[in-house]
Amino acid sequence: AGPYRCDNVRIRAQAVATNHPPHGAFRGFGAPQSIFALERHMDKVARAVGLSPEEFRRRNFLHEGEATATGQVIREKIELDALLKRAFELSDYHAKTKKFAALNAVNAKEKKGIGFASFLHGAGFTGSGEVYLSSVVGVEALATGRVRILTASTEIGQGTTTIFSQIVADALGVDFESIELAQPDTAYVPNSGPTVASRTTMVVGKLVESAALGLKQTLLSSGLLQASYSQDEFVAACRAYVERYGALRSFSKYEPPPNVFWDDAKYQGDAYGAYAWAVYVAEVTVDLVTYETRVDDFVALQEVGKVIHPVLAAGQIEGGVAQAIGYALYENVVWREGRMVNNQMTNYIMPTSADLPPIRVYFEELPYAYGPSGAKGIGELPMDGPAPAILNAIENATGVSFNEIPLMPEAVMKGLTNQ
């Protein structure tokens, strides 16, 4: 039921046999699809009951102390009303709604619209997944004073190396340049689980932080390091410890946060330890000659706990929004006789920088008590909201409801000519 209070939920699922090749999980794993349907439906229901999409959502937003559809009581502070208000201010939503209505009344060649989506994404594996994984992370200090992080989490461009190094440097109070990551091979490092599910920073990063603090405590307890110390004193303490006692390592194993419980049999309880919350606003132009849609502006506002590295965090959001614009408007997989026929870069169309709007990224920070420095996971969040925001904007522009993605020009033409 998304970020909404809904006391009565019935879920029906159907398995379908297909001759298409199997698909794999990729950035969101079901959430982009379900949130697309939910947020499109929220706009439709709002209009059916005579409310604006904004007011309908405000009346049904979850608040602290209320329960999700799985029975999870929201114990963290959430401010969805304030998030929606700020997103509208940043995007000039109300003024543009009026402006576009006036422009559309006199322009027969193109229509402009603005739409939004409010949504959430849980960080970490669902339910008891993290408990089953029992991830372990280690931190090792060498006699030279260099600190090595022992984790199986891999750097795939999202900034893991930088984030983990920053977490350890902050926890130990040492220079960032003195931190390194061991090769993420479980023949040499503990199994900290896969690099998926928006878990690397929040779940594994918390273990990294705990292991680093454990290593610091070992040095303090040995008497080789005082409570207040310099980089040189830390190096000297590491050298003395290794010479006297041998390897200086600390390990941390995953334990669920307090009051987090999941019932696998009933599929009820705390689905995630924490959620990121967001409101995205899209501005579009629909060409009534070519039936193409262009995204002109995009505001992405999210509450993701404490932002550890603002540049990397913004990059994650920008990349996710760009990918989701392709998902919404361009990346159509065409099947014929069980085979994908547009399997080349010449006919499988992905958006380039020339196709993308300004993506304006903003953060609200409400630190999460059980994340490293208060951080939550954000890797999958930006894939969830753009598609429904864009199609809500297209409906605002044209007055026609579209329910398929990617929304190709052929579908727009059919919808507009059959209205």
C-alpha positions in Angstrom: 0.0 0.0 0.0 3.0 2.3 -0.4 3.4 5.2 2.1 -0.3 5.2 2.9 -2.5 4.0 5.8 -4.7 1.3 4.5 -6.5 -0.9 7.1 -8.0 -3.4 4.6 -5.7 -5.0 2.1 -6.3 -8.0 -0.2 -3.6 -9.2 -2.4 -4.2 -11.6 -5.3 -1.3 -13.0 -7.3 -1.2 -15.1 -10.5 1.6 -17.1 -11.9 1.9 -17.1 -15.7 3.7 -19.5 -17.9 5.6 -17.8 -20.7 7.9 -18.7 -23.5 9.9 -15.6 -22.9 13.4 -16.0 -21.4 13.6 -15.5 -17.6 14.3 -12.1 -16.3 16.6 -11.1 -13.4 16.2 -8.7 -10.5 17.6 -5.2 -11.3 17.3 -2.0 -9.2 14.1 -2.3 -7.3 13.1 -5.9 -7.8 9.3 -5.4 -8.1 9.0 -2.1 -6.4 9.1 0.1 -9.6 6.3 -2.0 -11.1 4.0 -2.0 -8.0 4.6 1.6 -7.2 3.8 2.6 -10.8 0.5 0.9 -10.5 -0.2 2.3 -7.1 0.6 5.9 -7.8 -1.3 5.9 -11.1 -4.2 4.4 -9.2 -4.0 7.1 -6.5 -4.4 9.8 -9.1 -7.4 8.0 -10.6 -9.1 7.4 -7.3 -8.6 11.0 -6.2 -10.4 12.3 -9.3 -13.2 9.7 -8.9 -13.9 11.0 -5.4 -13.6 14.6 -6.3 -10.3 15.3 -4.6 -7.0 16.6 -5.9 -4.2 14.1 -6.1 -2.4 16.1 -3.5 -5.3 16.2 -1.0 -6.1 12.5 -1.4 -2.6 11.6 -0.6 -2.4 13.9 2.4 -5.5 12.3 3.9 -4.0 8.8 3.6 -0.3 9.4 4.4 1.3 7.2 7.0 2.4 8.8 10.2 4.7 7.7 13.0 3.0 5.1 15.1 0.7 3.8 12.4 1.0 0.5 10.6 1.8 -0.5 7.1 -0.1 -3.2 5.1 2.2 -5.9 6.6 1.4 -4.8 10.1 4.7 -3.0 10.6 4.4 -0.1 13.0 6.4 2.9 11.8 8.6 3.8 14.7 10.9 6.2 12.9 10.0 9.9 12.4 8.4 10.5 9.0 7.2 13.8 7.6 5.5 13.0 4.3 3.2 16.1 4.5 6.3 18.3 4.8 8.1 16.4 2.1 5.2 16.9 -0.3 5.0 20.6 0.5 8.7 21.1 -0.1 8.6 19.2 -3.3 5.8 21.4 -4.6 7.7 24.5 -3.6 10.9 23.3 -5.3 9.1 22.4 -8.5 6.6 25.4 -8.4 3.9 22.7 -8.8 0.8 24.8 -8.1 1.8 27.8 -10.3 2.8 25.5 -13.1 -0.4 23.5 -12.9 -2.3 26.8 -13.6 0.2 28.0 -16.2 0.1 24.8 -18.2 -3.7 24.7 -18.2 -3.8 28.2 -19.7 -1.1 27.3 -22.3 -2.8 24.0 -23.3 -6.1 25.9 -24.0 -4.5 27.8 -26.8 -1.8 25.4 -28.1 -2.9 22.7 -30.5 0.6 21.4 -31.3 1.8 20.4 -27.9 0.5 20.0 -24.3 2.4 20.5 -21.1 1.7 18.8 -17.8 3.1 18.3 -14.3 2.6 15.3 -12.1 4.1 13.7 -9.0 4.5 10.5 -7.1 5.0 9.9 -3.4 6.6 6.6 -2.4 8.9 4.6 -0.2 11.6 2.0 -0.5 12.8 -0.4 2.2 16.5 -0.9 2.7 18.1 -4.3 3.1 16.6 -7.7 2.5 12.9 -8.1 3.1 11.6 -9.8 6.3 14.1 -12.2 7.8 16.5 -12.1 4.9 19.2 -10.3 6.7 19.0 -12.6 9.7 19.4 -15.7 7.4 22.4 -14.1 5.7 24.1 -13.4 9.1 26.6 -11.1 7.4 30.0 -10.6 8.9 32.5 -7.7 8.4 36.0 -7.3 9.6 38.4 -4.4 10.1 42.1 -5.0 10.4 44.9 -2.6 11.4 48.4 -3.3 10.1 51.7 -2.6 11.9 52.1 0.4 9.6 49.0 2.0 10.8 47.1 1.3 7.6 43.5 0.0 8.1 42.0 -2.6 5.9 38.3 -3.3 5.6 37.4 -7.0 5.2 34.1 -7.3 3.4 32.6 -9.1 0.4 30.6 -6.1 -0.7 31.8 -5.0 -4.2 32.5 -1.6 -5.7 30.4 -1.5 -8.9 30.5 2.3 -9.4 28.2 3.3 -6.6 30.9 4.5 -4.3 31.3 1.6 -1.8 35.1 2.1 -1.5 34.7 5.8 -0.6 31.7 5.3 1.7 33.3 2.4 3.7 36.6 4.3 4.0 34.8 7.4 5.2 32.8 5.4 7.8 36.0 3.8 9.1 38.0 7.0 9.1 35.2 8.7 11.1 34.9 5.8 13.6 38.6 5.6 14.2 39.4 9.3 13.9 42.2 8.6 11.4 43.1 9.9 8.0 40.9 8.8 5.1 44.0 8.1 3.0 45.1 5.4 5.5 42.1 3.2 4.8 42.0 0.5 2.1 39.6 -2.3 1.2 40.7 -5.9 0.9 39.9 -7.8 -2.3 36.2 -8.8 -1.9 36.8 -12.5 -2.2 35.2 -14.7 0.4 38.3 -16.9 0.3 40.0 -14.1 2.1 37.3 -11.9 3.7 34.1 -12.7 5.7 30.8 -13.2 3.8 28.9 -9.9 4.2 26.2 -10.8 1.7 25.6 -9.7 -1.9 25.8 -6.1 -3.2 22.0 -5.7 -3.7 18.8 -4.6 -2.0 19.9 -1.0 -1.0 21.8 -2.7 1.8 25.5 -1.9 1.3 25.7 1.4 3.1 23.0 0.9 5.7 23.4 -2.8 6.6 27.0 -3.6 5.7 28.2 -0.1 6.4 26.8 -0.4 9.9 28.8 -3.6 10.4 31.9 -1.8 9.1 31.3 1.0 11.6 30.8 -1.5 14.5 33.9 -3.5 13.6 36.0 -0.2 13.4 34.7 0.8 16.8 35.6 -2.6 18.1 39.1 -2.3 16.9 39.4 1.1 18.5 38.1 -0.4 21.8 40.7 -3.2 21.6 43.5 -0.6 21.4 42.0 1.4 24.2 41.6 -1.6 26.5 45.2 -2.7 25.8 46.4 0.6 27.2 48.3 1.3 24.0 46.0 4.1 23.0 44.5 7.0 25.0 41.0 8.3 24.6 42.3 11.3 22.7 45.0 10.6 20.1 46.7 11.8 16.9 47.3 9.9 13.7 50.9 9.3 14.7 49.8 7.9 18.1 47.3 5.6 16.4 50.0 4.3 14.1 52.3 3.7 17.1 49.6 1.9 19.0 48.9 -0.4 16.0 52.6 -1.2 15.7 53.0 -1.9 19.4 49.9 -4.1 19.4 50.9 -6.2 16.4 54.4 -6.7 17.8 53.1 -7.7 21.2 50.0 -9.7 20.4 49.9 -10.5 16.7 47.1 -9.6 14.3 44.9 -6.7 15.2 41.4 -7.4 13.9 37.8 -6.8 14.9 34.7 -8.5 13.5 31.0 -7.6 13.6 28.1 -9.9 12.8 24.6 -8.7 11.8 22.0 -8.5 14.5 18.5 -7.1 13.7 17.6 -3.7 15.3 15.5 -3.9 18.5 11.8 -4.4 18.0 12.2 -5.7 14.4 10.3 -9.0 13.9 9.1 -10.8 10.8 6.8 -13.9 10.6 7.8 -15.9 7.5 4.7 -18.1 7.8 2.2 -15.3 7.9 4.2 -12.8 5.8 3.5 -10.2 8.5 5.6 -7.9 10.6 8.5 -5.6 10.0 9.3 -5.9 6.3 12.3 -3.6 6.6 14.4 -2.1 9.3 14.1 1.3 7.7 12.5 3.0 4.7 13.5 5.9 2.5 10.6 8.3 1.7 10.3 10.4 -1.4 8.2 12.8 -3.5 9.2 13.2 -7.2 7.7 15.8 -9.5 8.0 15.6 -13.3 7.2 18.2 -15.9 6.5 17.0 -19.5 5.7 18.2 -23.0 3.6 15.9 -25.3 4.0 16.6 -29.0 0.7 16.2 -30.7 2.3 15.9 -34.1 4.9 13.2 -33.4 3.2 11.9 -30.2 6.6 11.9 -28.4 6.9 12.9 -24.8 9.8 15.0 -23.5 10.6 15.3 -19.8 11.4 19.0 -19.3 12.2 19.2 -15.6 12.5 16.7 -12.7 12.6 17.4 -9.0 13.7 14.4 -6.8 13.2 15.1 -3.0 13.9 12.3 -0.6 14.5 11.6 3.1 17.2 9.0 3.3 18.5 9.4 6.9 21.9 11.1 7.2 23.6 11.6 3.9 27.2 10.4 4.3 28.6 11.6 1.0 26.4 14.2 -0.7 28.0 14.0 -4.1 27.8 10.2 -4.3 24.2 10.3 -2.9 23.2 12.8 -5.5 24.8 10.7 -8.2 22.8 7.7 -7.2 19.6 9.6 -7.4 20.5 11.2 -10.8 21.5 7.8 -12.2 18.3 6.1 -11.0 16.1 8.9 -12.3 17.8 8.7 -15.7 17.4 5.0 -15.8 13.7 5.2 -14.8 13.0 7.8 -17.6 14.2 5.1 -20.0 12.0 2.6 -18.3 9.0 5.0 -18.6 9.4 6.3 -22.1 12.0 4.6 -24.2 13.2 1.1 -23.4 10.7 -1.2 -25.1 11.5 -4.9 -25.3 9.9 -6.3 -28.5 9.2 -10.1 -28.6 8.4 -12.1 -31.6 8.0 -15.9 -31.5 9.7 -16.1 -28.1 12.7 -14.0 -29.1 13.7 -10.4 -28.5 14.0 -8.7 -31.9 15.4 -5.3 -30.8 18.5 -6.7 -29.1 21.0 -4.2 -30.4 21.9 -0.6 -29.5 20.5 0.6 -32.8 17.0 -0.5 -32.0 16.8 -0.8 -28.3 16.5 2.8 -27.4 18.0 4.1 -24.1 18.0 7.8 -23.2 21.3 9.7 -23.6 22.2 13.0 -21.9 20.5 14.8 -24.8 17.2 13.2 -23.8 17.3 13.9 -20.1 16.0 17.0 -18.3 17.7 18.9 -15.5 17.5 16.4 -12.6 17.3 18.5 -9.4 18.1 16.4 -6.3 17.3 17.4 -2.8 17.6 15.6 0.6 15.8 15.9 3.9 17.9 14.4 6.7 16.3 12.5 9.6 19.1 10.2 10.9 18.2 6.5 11.3 19.4 5.2 14.7 20.7 1.9 13.4 22.5 3.0 10.2 26.1 4.1 10.1 26.2 7.8 11.1 22.4 7.7 10.7 22.3 6.7 7.0 19.7 4.6 5.2 20.1 2.8 1.8 19.2 4.7 -1.4 20.4 2.6 -4.4 17.0 1.4 -5.6 14.8 4.3 -4.4 15.2 6.6 -7.5 14.0 3.8 -9.8 10.6 3.7 -8.2 9.0 7.1 -8.5 9.8 8.6 -12.0 7.6 6.4 -14.2 4.3 7.2 -12.3 5.2 10.8 -11.9 5.8 11.1 -15.6 2.6 9.3 -16.6 0.6 11.4 -14.1 2.1 14.5 -15.8 1.1 13.1 -19.2 -2.5 12.7 -18.0 -2.4 16.2 -16.6 -1.2 17.4 -20.0 -3.6 15.5 -22.3 -6.5 14.5 -20.1 -6.0 10.9 -21.2 -5.1 8.1 -18.8 -2.3 5.8 -19.9 -1.5 2.6 -18.0 1.4 1.1 -19.8 5.2 1.6 -19.8 7.2 2.2 -21.7 4.7 4.7 -23.1 5.8 4.7 -26.7 4.5 7.4 -29.2 2.3 4.7 -30.9 0.4 4.2 -27.6 0.1 8.0 -27.1 -1.3 8.4 -30.6 -3.8 5.6 -30.1 -4.9 7.0 -26.8 -5.3 10.6 -28.0 -7.1 9.7 -31.3 -9.5 7.3 -29.5 -10.5 9.7 -26.7 
